[in-house]
């Protein structure tokens, strides 16, 4: 067996592709319509918001941080966009998109500043801001819902428009994944994310500002969460305080399952996307074969534990490590 084939068989991406294919084959034996092209397009579209959030979370985790406020960011941004649309129904879609990305970025920047300048642990910061953002939604909406009949047709219709067989929501996820591939593999910023997570002490000696890099990671995560916020609200045509409640756990799970190391410095865009797709297939497939929602949670939890175990035991040299420690260098 050639070295390249052996490497392919051992890669997390190849394993995930095989597992996803196996799950789909098993489900198709019970419900053949699940693997119909139209249904697969629907599954991918359903998973697109998770892909967007996982891409942002990936960057944060690579820098040895975590962002638990992404779902609250999504919900707050979505509520603001929905309320603005109710007040100004003729507002161009581009304005809603720019506003969503901007608001999401501001919330991400707030997280990043607290981590960078005050040195507060990321998990503490984002647990706090997660609650703050949810509270702001309640204050803005007074606990009321914004329903589909209150939203304009062009506001809710944009992510549902079909181009070359795929909805715009799906195309946005694909395009953003492509952009992130370029950023992570072709730019100094992408290399700095890996460097900071792989060895922050060595990164300092190469002139990389660790805190600033982590700040930028939070901003990127926030911007993608904000974008997902508008797309989520527009697609489902409803906005309320608890929207996407608990979704941050799915986002972290997608990254971990996709091989993004919680220890930082290891992971790929492809892994994050495949981790999200794995969860998307599981969540869409199990109800089809009448599996209890409680088992869905159990299966997702088991997948997370197995992924973490695999990540912990995996040889770190298999991943992309930009900087080596001084001991390794010797």
Residue frames as qw, qx, qy, qz and C-alpha x, y, z in Angstrom:
[[0.000, 0.888, 0.460, 0.000, 0.00, 0.00, 0.00],
 [0.414, 0.524, -0.033, 0.744, 1.46, 3.37, -0.99],
 [0.281, -0.198, -0.465, 0.816, 2.29, 6.00, 1.59],
 [0.222, -0.080, -0.127, -0.964, -0.23, 8.44, 0.10],
 [0.602, -0.304, -0.594, -0.439, -3.05, 5.87, 0.30],
 [0.547, -0.293, -0.665, 0.415, -2.12, 5.02, 3.89],
 [0.107, -0.090, -0.248, 0.958, -2.16, 8.71, 4.79],
 [0.395, -0.197, -0.359, -0.822, -5.56, 9.13, 3.15],
 [0.635, -0.331, -0.683, -0.144, -7.03, 6.21, 5.08],
 [0.489, -0.306, -0.552, 0.602, -5.74, 7.66, 8.35],
 [0.028, 0.190, -0.003, 0.981, -6.95, 11.22, 7.75],
 [0.199, 0.337, 0.655, -0.647, -9.90, 12.49, 9.76],
 [0.444, 0.384, -0.150, -0.796, -11.57, 13.87, 6.66],
 [0.427, 0.166, -0.810, -0.366, -11.47, 10.49, 4.89],
 [0.094, -0.163, -0.923, 0.334, -12.83, 8.73, 7.96],
 [0.287, 0.381, 0.405, -0.780, -15.68, 11.22, 8.26],
 [0.477, 0.314, -0.436, -0.696, -16.59, 10.91, 4.60],
 [0.352, 0.037, -0.928, -0.115, -16.70, 7.12, 5.00],
 [0.017, 0.262, 0.799, -0.541, -18.80, 7.33, 8.16],
 [0.386, 0.380, 0.114, -0.833, -21.26, 9.78, 6.61],
 [0.482, 0.237, -0.650, -0.537, -21.57, 7.55, 3.53],
 [0.232, -0.060, -0.962, 0.134, -22.10, 4.47, 5.74],
 [0.193, 0.321, 0.595, -0.711, -24.82, 6.22, 7.75],
 [0.474, 0.365, -0.166, -0.784, -26.58, 7.26, 4.56],
 [0.421, 0.141, -0.840, -0.310, -26.42, 3.72, 3.17],
 [0.098, -0.175, -0.909, 0.367, -27.84, 2.27, 6.40],
 [0.304, 0.379, 0.364, -0.794, -30.63, 4.84, 6.50],
 [0.449, 0.310, -0.452, -0.706, -31.47, 4.21, 2.84],
 [0.225, -0.026, -0.971, -0.081, -32.16, 0.55, 3.62],
 [0.026, 0.452, 0.762, -0.463, -35.03, 1.70, 5.85],
 [0.264, 0.827, 0.302, -0.394, -36.04, 4.81, 3.93],
 [0.658, 0.219, 0.416, 0.589, -34.73, 4.87, 0.34],
 [0.192, 0.888, 0.283, 0.307, -36.01, 8.39, -0.24],
 [0.475, -0.815, 0.037, 0.331, -33.44, 9.76, 2.20],
 [0.519, -0.321, 0.456, 0.648, -30.66, 9.52, -0.39],
 [0.438, 0.731, 0.459, 0.252, -32.73, 11.15, -3.13],
 [0.440, 0.269, 0.032, 0.856, -30.97, 14.19, -4.54],
 [0.216, -0.695, -0.211, -0.652, -33.74, 16.57, -3.48],
 [0.728, -0.657, -0.193, -0.024, -33.56, 15.33, 0.10],
 [0.753, -0.132, -0.076, 0.640, -29.76, 15.54, 0.22],
 [0.196, 0.502, 0.101, 0.836, -29.99, 19.15, -0.99],
 [0.488, -0.729, -0.207, -0.434, -32.47, 19.80, 1.82],
 [0.828, -0.448, -0.175, 0.289, -30.18, 18.18, 4.40],
 [0.580, 0.122, -0.020, 0.805, -27.24, 20.28, 3.26],
 [0.062, -0.630, -0.162, -0.757, -29.37, 23.42, 3.36],
 [0.671, -0.685, -0.229, -0.165, -30.54, 22.58, 6.89],
 [0.818, -0.323, -0.084, 0.469, -26.90, 22.14, 7.92],
 [0.459, 0.612, 0.048, 0.642, -25.62, 25.35, 6.30],
 [0.287, -0.870, 0.096, -0.390, -26.06, 27.59, 9.40],
 [0.849, -0.485, 0.172, 0.120, -24.13, 25.02, 11.44],
 [0.790, 0.278, 0.103, 0.537, -21.37, 25.02, 8.82],
 [0.162, 0.805, -0.028, 0.569, -21.07, 28.81, 9.03],
 [0.542, -0.780, 0.179, -0.257, -20.85, 28.76, 12.81],
 [0.934, -0.216, 0.154, 0.238, -18.43, 25.83, 12.81],
 [0.636, 0.535, -0.007, 0.556, -16.08, 27.70, 10.46],
 [0.091, -0.820, 0.182, -0.535, -15.91, 30.60, 12.91],
 [0.784, -0.572, 0.193, -0.146, -15.60, 28.34, 15.94],
 [0.927, 0.162, -0.015, 0.338, -12.78, 26.46, 14.22],
 [0.381, 0.667, -0.195, 0.610, -10.66, 29.61, 14.04],
 [0.434, -0.732, 0.242, -0.467, -11.28, 30.38, 17.71],
 [0.937, -0.315, 0.147, -0.022, -10.48, 26.84, 18.85],
 [0.802, 0.405, -0.132, 0.418, -7.30, 26.81, 16.78],
 [0.165, 0.670, -0.313, 0.653, -6.03, 29.68, 18.94],
 [0.374, -0.092, -0.796, 0.467, -6.73, 27.72, 22.17],
 [0.286, 0.027, 0.310, -0.906, -9.94, 29.60, 22.90],
 [0.034, 0.399, 0.907, 0.129, -13.65, 28.76, 22.68],
 [0.224, -0.054, -0.057, -0.971, -16.73, 30.83, 21.84],
 [0.017, 0.348, 0.922, -0.167, -19.90, 29.69, 23.59],
 [0.199, 0.540, 0.306, -0.758, -21.79, 32.85, 22.65],
 [0.024, -0.089, 0.665, 0.741, -22.20, 32.09, 18.94],
 [0.069, -0.497, -0.839, -0.210, -25.82, 30.92, 19.18],
 [0.124, -0.758, -0.427, 0.478, -26.78, 33.94, 21.30],
 [0.117, -0.423, 0.329, 0.836, -24.96, 36.15, 18.79],
 [0.005, 0.194, 0.813, 0.549, -26.97, 34.53, 16.01],
 [0.108, -0.653, -0.746, 0.068, -30.23, 35.03, 17.90],
 [0.136, -0.711, -0.200, 0.660, -29.57, 38.69, 18.79],
 [0.072, -0.286, 0.492, 0.819, -28.44, 39.61, 15.29],
 [0.026, -0.324, -0.856, -0.403, -31.39, 37.80, 13.79],
 [0.099, -0.720, -0.623, 0.288, -33.84, 39.57, 16.11],
 [0.099, -0.605, 0.055, 0.788, -32.38, 42.99, 15.27],
 [0.019, -0.087, 0.679, 0.728, -32.61, 42.25, 11.53],
 [0.064, -0.487, -0.856, -0.165, -36.19, 40.99, 11.91],
 [0.105, -0.748, -0.451, 0.475, -37.32, 44.01, 13.93],
 [0.087, -0.472, 0.281, 0.831, -35.63, 46.37, 11.49],
 [0.004, 0.135, 0.803, 0.581, -37.41, 44.65, 8.62],
 [0.067, -0.659, -0.742, 0.107, -40.76, 45.07, 10.37],
 [0.105, -0.749, -0.172, 0.632, -40.05, 48.79, 10.83],
 [0.209, 0.664, -0.380, -0.610, -38.59, 49.28, 7.33],
 [0.829, 0.178, 0.524, -0.076, -39.97, 46.50, 5.09],
 [0.678, 0.734, 0.019, 0.041, -38.44, 47.96, 1.92],
 [0.303, -0.797, 0.494, 0.171, -34.90, 47.98, 3.28],
 [0.662, 0.523, -0.513, -0.160, -32.54, 46.37, 0.72],
 [0.972, -0.194, -0.122, 0.049, -31.28, 42.89, 1.53],
 [0.643, 0.398, -0.313, 0.575, -27.68, 44.04, 1.23],
 [0.186, -0.642, 0.291, -0.684, -28.26, 46.40, 4.15],
 [0.864, -0.396, 0.078, -0.301, -29.57, 43.53, 6.28],
 [0.933, 0.126, -0.186, 0.280, -26.57, 41.41, 5.36],
 [0.375, 0.537, -0.325, 0.682, -24.04, 44.15, 6.12],
 [0.452, -0.607, 0.223, -0.614, -25.80, 44.98, 9.38],
 [0.958, -0.255, -0.050, -0.120, -25.84, 41.32, 10.43],
 [0.813, 0.228, -0.252, 0.473, -22.14, 40.83, 9.75],
 [0.120, 0.608, -0.278, 0.734, -21.30, 44.14, 11.47],
 [0.635, -0.560, 0.152, -0.510, -23.35, 43.42, 14.61],
 [0.984, -0.124, -0.108, 0.068, -21.97, 39.91, 14.82],
 [0.643, 0.400, -0.277, 0.591, -18.45, 41.25, 14.45],
 [0.174, -0.662, 0.260, -0.681, -19.03, 43.81, 17.23],
 [0.840, -0.441, 0.108, -0.297, -20.19, 41.07, 19.60],
 [0.936, 0.105, -0.146, 0.302, -17.22, 38.94, 18.63],
 [0.358, 0.590, -0.279, 0.668, -14.90, 41.90, 19.18],
 [0.504, -0.661, 0.195, -0.521, -16.36, 42.41, 22.66],
 [0.972, -0.232, 0.022, 0.027, -15.48, 38.81, 23.51],
 [0.783, 0.356, -0.144, 0.489, -12.02, 39.25, 22.02],
 [0.038, 0.736, -0.253, 0.627, -11.28, 42.46, 23.95],
 [0.712, -0.586, 0.192, -0.336, -12.17, 40.83, 27.27],
 [0.977, -0.058, 0.045, 0.202, -9.91, 37.88, 26.50],
 [0.645, 0.498, -0.092, 0.572, -7.07, 39.95, 25.02],
 [0.073, 0.669, -0.214, 0.708, -6.90, 43.01, 27.25],
 [0.580, -0.569, 0.265, -0.519, -8.28, 41.70, 30.54],
 [0.190, 0.365, -0.905, 0.109, -6.92, 38.17, 30.35],
 [0.687, -0.060, 0.453, -0.564, -10.23, 36.57, 31.31],
 [0.343, -0.056, 0.918, 0.191, -10.50, 32.88, 30.30],
 [0.263, 0.024, -0.552, -0.791, -12.47, 32.57, 27.04],
 [0.315, -0.354, -0.872, -0.123, -14.95, 30.04, 28.46],
 [0.164, -0.526, -0.553, 0.625, -15.85, 32.47, 31.27],
 [0.071, 0.302, -0.163, -0.937, -16.11, 35.44, 28.92],
 [0.309, -0.031, -0.664, -0.680, -18.34, 33.72, 26.39],
 [0.256, -0.438, -0.851, 0.137, -20.57, 32.09, 29.03],
 [0.077, -0.518, -0.371, 0.767, -21.15, 35.58, 30.38],
 [0.177, 0.293, -0.307, -0.888, -21.74, 37.26, 27.03],
 [0.187, -0.222, -0.892, -0.346, -24.01, 34.40, 25.97],
 [0.155, -0.595, -0.716, 0.331, -26.33, 35.35, 28.84],
 [0.036, -0.502, -0.054, 0.862, -25.93, 39.07, 28.17],
 [0.133, 0.096, -0.603, -0.781, -26.86, 38.72, 24.49],
 [0.206, -0.417, -0.872, -0.155, -29.93, 36.64, 25.33],
 [0.146, -0.608, -0.521, 0.581, -30.97, 39.27, 27.86],
 [0.026, 0.357, -0.207, -0.910, -30.60, 42.04, 25.30],
 [0.153, -0.194, -0.797, -0.551, -32.90, 40.13, 22.94],
 [0.207, -0.588, -0.763, 0.170, -35.57, 40.08, 25.65],
 [0.122, -0.575, -0.212, 0.781, -35.13, 43.80, 26.33],
 [0.047, 0.187, -0.477, -0.858, -35.38, 44.66, 22.63],
 [0.314, -0.197, -0.771, -0.518, -38.39, 42.47, 21.90],
 [0.485, -0.258, 0.367, -0.751, -40.04, 42.56, 25.33],
 [0.435, -0.054, 0.881, -0.178, -40.32, 38.80, 24.97],
 [0.688, 0.508, 0.204, -0.476, -42.47, 39.07, 21.83],
 [0.658, 0.074, 0.641, 0.388, -42.03, 37.03, 18.66],
 [0.296, 0.555, -0.301, -0.717, -41.58, 38.37, 15.16],
 [0.696, 0.201, 0.686, -0.065, -43.58, 36.06, 12.90],
 [0.448, 0.124, 0.648, 0.603, -43.55, 35.37, 9.19],
 [0.185, 0.780, 0.552, 0.230, -46.56, 37.56, 8.36],
 [0.212, -0.927, -0.050, 0.306, -44.72, 40.56, 9.82],
 [0.446, -0.433, 0.498, 0.605, -41.65, 40.08, 7.62],
 [0.478, 0.639, -0.205, -0.567, -41.44, 41.25, 4.03],
 [0.950, 0.270, 0.146, -0.060, -41.37, 38.71, 1.21],
 [0.593, 0.684, -0.348, 0.242, -37.95, 39.76, -0.09],
 [0.272, -0.676, 0.586, -0.355, -36.48, 39.53, 3.46],
 [0.761, -0.180, 0.588, -0.207, -37.55, 35.91, 3.93],
 [0.869, 0.472, 0.108, -0.107, -37.17, 34.96, 0.29],
 [0.228, 0.830, -0.506, -0.049, -33.49, 35.77, -0.21],
 [0.274, -0.459, 0.844, -0.042, -31.93, 32.67, 1.44],
 [0.697, 0.205, 0.656, -0.204, -34.55, 30.46, -0.22],
 [0.557, 0.704, -0.211, -0.387, -33.86, 31.54, -3.79],
 [0.881, -0.045, 0.436, 0.180, -32.54, 28.63, -5.83],
 [0.287, 0.810, -0.425, -0.286, -29.45, 29.02, -8.03],
 [0.449, 0.431, -0.774, -0.114, -28.18, 26.02, -10.03],
 [0.728, -0.185, -0.649, -0.119, -30.23, 23.65, -7.93],
 [0.510, -0.244, -0.587, 0.579, -29.13, 24.96, -4.53],
 [0.194, -0.922, -0.335, -0.033, -30.71, 27.60, -2.28],
 [0.216, 0.823, -0.236, 0.470, -28.75, 30.80, -1.66],
 [0.636, -0.681, 0.297, -0.207, -28.26, 29.74, 1.96],
 [0.945, -0.065, 0.236, 0.218, -26.33, 26.68, 0.79],
 [0.628, 0.622, -0.001, 0.468, -24.28, 28.71, -1.67],
 [0.152, -0.882, 0.253, -0.367, -23.30, 31.16, 1.06],
 [0.806, -0.487, 0.335, -0.009, -22.04, 28.28, 3.22],
 [0.885, 0.243, 0.195, 0.347, -20.04, 26.88, 0.28],
 [0.370, 0.799, -0.073, 0.468, -18.55, 30.26, -0.60],
 [0.384, -0.828, 0.300, -0.278, -17.59, 31.01, 3.00],
 [0.910, -0.257, 0.292, 0.144, -15.96, 27.61, 3.31],
 [0.747, 0.479, 0.102, 0.450, -13.92, 28.39, 0.20],
 [0.047, 0.886, -0.168, 0.429, -12.93, 31.79, 1.57],
 [0.657, -0.672, 0.318, -0.126, -11.84, 30.21, 4.85],
 [0.934, 0.064, 0.184, 0.300, -9.73, 27.65, 2.98],
 [0.501, 0.684, -0.041, 0.529, -7.87, 30.50, 1.26],
 [0.274, -0.856, 0.220, -0.379, -7.45, 32.41, 4.53],
 [0.810, -0.501, 0.302, -0.048, -6.17, 29.42, 6.47],
 [0.887, 0.034, 0.312, 0.338, -3.82, 28.08, 3.79],
 [0.576, 0.532, 0.209, 0.585, -2.69, 31.11, 1.80],
 [0.048, -0.877, 0.020, -0.479, -2.39, 34.02, 4.23],
 [0.288, 0.339, -0.624, 0.642, -0.11, 35.03, 7.08],
 [0.519, -0.323, 0.268, -0.745, -3.19, 35.46, 9.27],
 [0.931, -0.054, -0.223, -0.283, -4.19, 31.84, 8.75],
 [0.709, 0.234, -0.549, 0.376, -0.69, 30.65, 9.60],
 [0.025, -0.408, 0.493, -0.768, -0.71, 32.79, 12.73],
 [0.774, -0.296, 0.033, -0.558, -3.89, 31.08, 13.95],
 [0.943, 0.025, -0.326, 0.066, -2.14, 27.72, 13.74],
 [0.472, 0.400, -0.486, 0.617, 1.04, 29.13, 15.26],
 [0.320, -0.470, 0.334, -0.752, -0.70, 30.65, 18.27],
 [0.886, -0.231, 0.036, -0.400, -2.54, 27.43, 18.99],
 [0.894, 0.204, -0.360, 0.173, 0.39, 25.15, 18.29],
 [0.674, -0.228, -0.309, 0.632, 2.89, 26.96, 20.50],
 [0.032, -0.962, -0.232, -0.141, 1.96, 30.44, 21.77],
 [0.523, -0.734, 0.193, 0.387, 5.34, 30.98, 23.44],
 [0.563, -0.038, 0.518, 0.643, 7.24, 30.28, 20.24],
 [0.274, 0.749, 0.498, 0.340, 4.73, 32.41, 18.31],
 [0.230, -0.950, -0.067, 0.198, 5.69, 35.43, 20.43],
 [0.526, -0.499, 0.415, 0.549, 9.34, 34.99, 19.47],
 [0.445, 0.277, 0.618, 0.586, 8.41, 35.09, 15.79],
 [0.001, 0.027, -0.075, -0.997, 6.69, 38.45, 16.22],
 [0.332, -0.446, -0.692, -0.460, 3.09, 37.23, 16.41],
 [0.275, -0.246, 0.389, -0.844, 0.85, 39.07, 18.88],
 [0.120, -0.181, -0.975, 0.056, -1.00, 36.17, 20.53],
 [0.139, 0.483, 0.595, -0.627, -3.72, 38.31, 22.12],
 [0.324, 0.474, -0.191, -0.796, -4.40, 40.26, 18.93],
 [0.260, 0.127, -0.863, -0.414, -4.59, 37.04, 16.92],
 [0.038, -0.336, -0.908, 0.248, -7.12, 35.59, 19.35],
 [0.215, 0.514, 0.273, -0.785, -9.08, 38.86, 19.15],
 [0.339, 0.339, -0.515, -0.710, -9.24, 38.57, 15.34],
 [0.168, -0.078, -0.975, -0.122, -10.41, 34.97, 15.69],
 [0.091, 0.470, 0.717, -0.506, -13.30, 36.07, 17.90],
 [0.285, 0.499, -0.062, -0.816, -14.22, 38.81, 15.42],
 [0.294, 0.182, -0.780, -0.522, -14.32, 36.30, 12.55],
 [0.094, -0.261, -0.950, 0.146, -16.44, 33.94, 14.63],
 [0.155, 0.519, 0.471, -0.697, -18.80, 36.78, 15.51],
 [0.293, 0.405, -0.344, -0.795, -19.12, 37.95, 11.91],
 [0.285, 0.011, -0.892, -0.351, -20.03, 34.46, 10.70],
 [0.034, -0.387, -0.840, 0.379, -22.50, 34.07, 13.59],
 [0.219, 0.499, 0.176, -0.820, -24.08, 37.39, 12.63],
 [0.326, 0.251, -0.623, -0.666, -24.37, 36.35, 9.00],
 [0.223, -0.164, -0.959, -0.056, -25.95, 33.06, 10.09],
 [0.094, 0.375, 0.614, -0.688, -28.33, 35.06, 12.29],
 [0.413, 0.393, -0.115, -0.814, -29.97, 36.89, 9.40],
 [0.396, 0.178, -0.790, -0.433, -30.02, 33.76, 7.22],
 [0.099, -0.180, -0.941, 0.269, -31.57, 31.66, 10.01],
 [0.231, 0.433, 0.469, -0.734, -34.31, 34.18, 10.81],
 [0.416, 0.406, -0.312, -0.752, -35.10, 34.79, 7.15],
 [0.312, 0.115, -0.896, -0.293, -35.18, 31.12, 6.26],
 [0.176, -0.315, -0.906, 0.222, -37.41, 30.01, 9.14],
 [0.170, -0.526, -0.324, -0.768, -39.37, 33.31, 9.16],
 [0.617, -0.716, -0.302, -0.122, -39.55, 33.61, 12.93],
 [0.352, 0.438, -0.475, 0.677, -37.53, 35.38, 15.62],
 [0.657, -0.686, -0.174, -0.259, -37.78, 34.97, 19.40],
 [0.333, -0.817, 0.438, -0.174, -35.61, 35.08, 22.52],
 [0.702, -0.359, 0.615, -0.006, -34.67, 31.40, 22.70],
 [0.811, 0.559, -0.104, -0.136, -34.01, 30.82, 19.02],
 [0.661, 0.485, -0.517, 0.247, -31.05, 28.47, 18.45],
 [0.555, -0.665, 0.366, -0.340, -31.00, 27.73, 22.18],
 [0.812, -0.311, 0.491, 0.051, -28.24, 25.22, 22.96],
 [0.794, 0.606, 0.005, 0.049, -26.98, 25.37, 19.37],
 [0.034, 0.848, -0.522, 0.089, -23.53, 26.42, 20.57],
 [0.665, -0.336, 0.664, -0.056, -23.01, 22.83, 21.77],
 [0.838, 0.434, 0.328, 0.048, -23.68, 21.51, 18.26],
 [0.384, 0.889, -0.235, 0.084, -21.15, 24.01, 16.92],
 [0.282, -0.684, 0.667, -0.091, -18.43, 22.87, 19.29],
 [0.803, -0.016, 0.591, -0.069, -19.37, 19.25, 18.60],
 [0.745, 0.663, 0.076, 0.004, -19.05, 19.77, 14.83],
 [0.190, 0.849, -0.480, 0.111, -15.53, 21.13, 15.29],
 [0.490, -0.480, 0.713, -0.144, -14.43, 18.36, 17.66],
 [0.848, 0.224, 0.476, -0.068, -15.90, 15.63, 15.48],
 [0.641, 0.765, -0.037, 0.054, -14.18, 17.25, 12.50],
 [0.850, 0.055, -0.135, 0.507, -10.78, 16.90, 14.16],
 [0.073, 0.793, -0.162, 0.583, -10.28, 20.44, 15.45],
 [0.611, -0.109, -0.619, 0.481, -8.09, 19.94, 18.53],
 [0.393, -0.874, -0.272, -0.089, -9.36, 21.59, 21.69],
 [0.672, -0.481, 0.044, 0.561, -5.69, 22.01, 22.62],
 [0.183, 0.899, -0.086, -0.389, -5.33, 24.32, 19.62],
 [0.109, -0.644, 0.622, 0.432, -3.14, 24.41, 16.55],
 [0.160, -0.042, 0.935, 0.313, -4.66, 21.44, 14.69],
 [0.442, 0.542, 0.634, -0.330, -7.59, 21.26, 12.34],
 [0.178, 0.029, 0.588, 0.788, -8.80, 22.03, 8.84],
 [0.439, 0.173, -0.025, -0.881, -11.71, 23.79, 7.19],
 [0.572, 0.051, -0.709, -0.410, -12.67, 20.51, 5.56],
 [0.299, -0.121, -0.877, 0.357, -12.82, 18.83, 8.95],
 [0.184, 0.220, 0.427, -0.857, -15.13, 21.52, 10.36],
 [0.540, 0.174, -0.307, -0.764, -17.45, 21.25, 7.36],
 [0.554, 0.014, -0.814, -0.174, -17.55, 17.45, 7.50],
 [0.125, -0.129, -0.794, 0.581, -18.16, 17.50, 11.25],
 [0.378, 0.226, 0.202, -0.875, -21.14, 19.76, 10.68],
 [0.599, 0.163, -0.535, -0.573, -22.40, 17.56, 7.86],
 [0.340, -0.017, -0.926, 0.164, -22.09, 14.47, 10.07],
 [0.105, 0.256, 0.647, -0.710, -24.31, 16.07, 12.71],
 [0.454, 0.267, -0.125, -0.841, -26.65, 17.33, 10.02],
 [0.529, 0.083, -0.767, -0.354, -27.09, 13.86, 8.54],
 [0.215, -0.130, -0.890, 0.381, -27.60, 12.31, 11.98],
 [0.201, 0.283, 0.448, -0.824, -30.19, 14.89, 13.06],
 [0.541, 0.275, -0.255, -0.753, -32.10, 14.57, 9.78],
 [0.483, 0.144, -0.830, -0.238, -31.84, 10.79, 9.51],
 [0.064, -0.031, -0.898, 0.434, -32.81, 9.58, 12.96],
 [0.458, 0.247, 0.381, -0.764, -36.33, 11.06, 13.00],
 [0.572, 0.297, -0.498, -0.581, -36.96, 9.45, 9.63],
 [0.554, 0.037, -0.831, -0.028, -36.49, 5.98, 11.14],
 [0.635, -0.620, -0.255, -0.383, -38.51, 6.89, 14.25],
 [0.614, -0.014, -0.525, 0.589, -35.59, 7.15, 16.65],
 [0.370, -0.824, -0.399, 0.161, -36.47, 8.92, 19.90],
 [0.161, 0.903, -0.136, 0.375, -35.13, 12.49, 20.34],
 [0.617, -0.711, 0.333, -0.048, -33.47, 11.26, 23.53],
 [0.880, -0.015, 0.343, 0.327, -31.48, 8.74, 21.51],
 [0.502, 0.771, 0.060, 0.388, -30.54, 11.50, 19.11],
 [0.219, -0.902, 0.290, -0.235, -28.93, 13.38, 21.98],
 [0.808, -0.423, 0.404, 0.073, -27.24, 10.23, 23.23],
 [0.835, 0.338, 0.255, 0.353, -25.81, 9.40, 19.81],
 [0.281, 0.876, -0.083, 0.383, -24.54, 12.95, 19.34],
 [0.465, -0.798, 0.349, -0.157, -22.96, 12.88, 22.79],
 [0.894, -0.166, 0.370, 0.190, -21.31, 9.52, 22.12],
 [0.691, 0.601, 0.115, 0.386, -19.91, 10.86, 18.85],
 [0.019, -0.924, 0.227, -0.307, -18.39, 13.82, 20.70],
 [0.689, -0.595, 0.413, -0.027, -16.76, 11.58, 23.31],
 [0.893, 0.140, 0.321, 0.282, -15.35, 9.27, 20.65],
 [0.485, 0.789, 0.012, 0.376, -14.04, 12.24, 18.68],
 [0.255, -0.883, 0.326, -0.222, -12.32, 13.75, 21.71],
 [0.833, -0.348, 0.421, 0.088, -10.79, 10.38, 22.55],
 [0.809, 0.424, 0.228, 0.338, -9.56, 10.00, 19.00],
 [0.229, 0.904, -0.113, 0.342, -8.12, 13.52, 19.01],
 [0.506, -0.773, 0.365, -0.112, -6.36, 12.97, 22.32],
 [0.841, -0.205, 0.469, 0.175, -4.74, 9.72, 21.22],
 [0.715, 0.664, 0.112, 0.189, -3.86, 10.88, 17.72],
 [0.666, -0.164, 0.081, 0.723, -0.26, 11.71, 16.98],
 [0.048, 0.869, 0.146, -0.470, -0.03, 15.52, 16.85],
 [0.232, -0.427, 0.556, 0.675, 2.48, 15.30, 14.03],
 [0.332, 0.393, 0.800, 0.307, -0.31, 14.15, 11.72],
 [0.120, 0.899, 0.399, -0.134, -1.87, 17.58, 11.87],
 [0.437, 0.694, 0.014, 0.571, -0.61, 20.88, 10.69],
 [0.567, -0.716, -0.135, 0.384, 1.81, 22.29, 13.25],
 [0.398, 0.876, -0.041, 0.269, 3.44, 25.52, 12.17],
 [0.025, 0.757, -0.521, 0.393, 5.80, 26.04, 15.06],
 [0.821, -0.129, -0.533, 0.155, 7.59, 23.39, 17.06],
 [0.556, -0.831, 0.025, -0.005, 8.57, 23.73, 20.67],
 [0.062, 0.827, -0.556, 0.061, 12.17, 24.39, 21.60],
 [0.624, -0.333, 0.703, -0.083, 12.48, 20.89, 22.98],
 [0.836, 0.399, 0.377, -0.013, 11.34, 19.35, 19.68],
 [0.442, 0.871, -0.215, 0.018, 13.69, 21.61, 17.76],
 [0.207, -0.695, 0.687, -0.053, 16.60, 20.30, 19.80]]
